[in-house]
């Protein structure tokens, strides 16, 4: 189990570092899915990217891992309005190539978000991995 948890942690670190960097590389894709009732969409996108990068880095160290995991959980909860908006707007084109169908939008909301929260929760205990 310990090996699985270590490999899972490495994948999680890479996932959040890549996702965070992508907010800066391709901001228009993220800004497009932020609900219109949120002000300062470009700033919110940059904040999301910053925190994904920060939490990805914090996951690397035993003494900050639990804080990062709780931060990711809160961030995933904060992202729920984006996923609800995606359900409302589906189908739509995300970026140049990805079509988000209603099924994909629902899966992101009711399957992916809870799984990401549970995955982060696995690291909320301050233990060595």
N, C-alpha and C positions, 0 to 999 in steps of 0.2 A: 504493500500500500504506500510505503514511503517513497518508492521509486516513482509510482504513478503521480503522487502529489508533487514531487520535484519536477517531473516532466511537464505536468499540468501548469505549474508555476512559471516555468520557462516559456511555455506557449502563451500564457496570459500576459507576461511581461512584453513579449514580442507583439502580441495582439494590440495592447494599449499603446505601445510606442508607435506602431504603424498607423493605428487609427488616429492618434493625436497628430502625427505628422501630416496625415492626409487632410486634416482640417485646414492646414496652411498651404498645402499643395493644390488642393481643389476646393476652395471655399464655396464656390457657387453651388455645388451639389448639396452642401449642408445648409446653406442659407435658404435654398429653395424649399427645404422641408420644415423649416422653423415656422410655426404658425404665425399668421399675420398679426395676431393680437399681442405678440411679444415685440417690444421696441428694440431698436439697436441690434438688428439681426447679425450684421457683420461682427460686432463686438461679442455677441453671445457665441458665435461660431468660434472666434479666437479663444474665448474663455474655455469653451468645451475642449478644444484642442490642447490648450495649455494644461488643463487639469488631467486629461488623459495621458499626456506625456509625463506630468508630475507623478501621477499615481503609478504609472508604469515603472518609473525610476524608483519610487519608494518601495515597490514590491520587491526590489532586488535585495533589500537589507532587512535582516531579522528585526531590528529595532524600530523600523518604520512600516513593516509589512501589514500589521493589523490596522494601522491608521489608513494606509492606502486601500485596504480591502473595504473598510467602512466608508471611505470616500467614494469608492467605485459604486458601492451599494446606493449611497445617496444620489450619486450622479445618474445611475440607471433609473432611479425613481423620478428624478428631475426630467429625464428624457421621455417619460411616458407621454406628455402632451404632443411631442413630435411624432411619436408612433401612432397616436390616435388621429392626428392630422393626416398622416400617411394613409390610414384606413379610409378617411373621408375623401381624400384626393385621388385614390387609386381608381383606375390605372393611370400612371404617369411615367414619363421618361426621367430617369435619374442619371445625370451626366449625359454622355453621348450614346451609351450602349445598353444601359440597364433599364428594362421596363419593370416597374413595380406593379404587379397585378394586385387585385384585392386579396387573393389568397396569400401572396407573399407578405403584404402589409399586415394581415391578421396574424400570420405565423410570427412575424417580427414582434408584434405586440403581446401575444398570449403565450408564445413558446420561447422565443429568443430572449426577451427581456428577463423573464423569471429565471431562465437558465444562467444568464450572465450574473444575476443577483446571487443565485445559489453558488455559482462558481467562486465569486468573490467571498461569499460568506465562509467558504471552506478555509480561508486564510485569515479570518478575524481573530483567531487565537494566536497569541505571541509565542509561537514555538519555532524551533529550528526546522527547516526543511532542507 
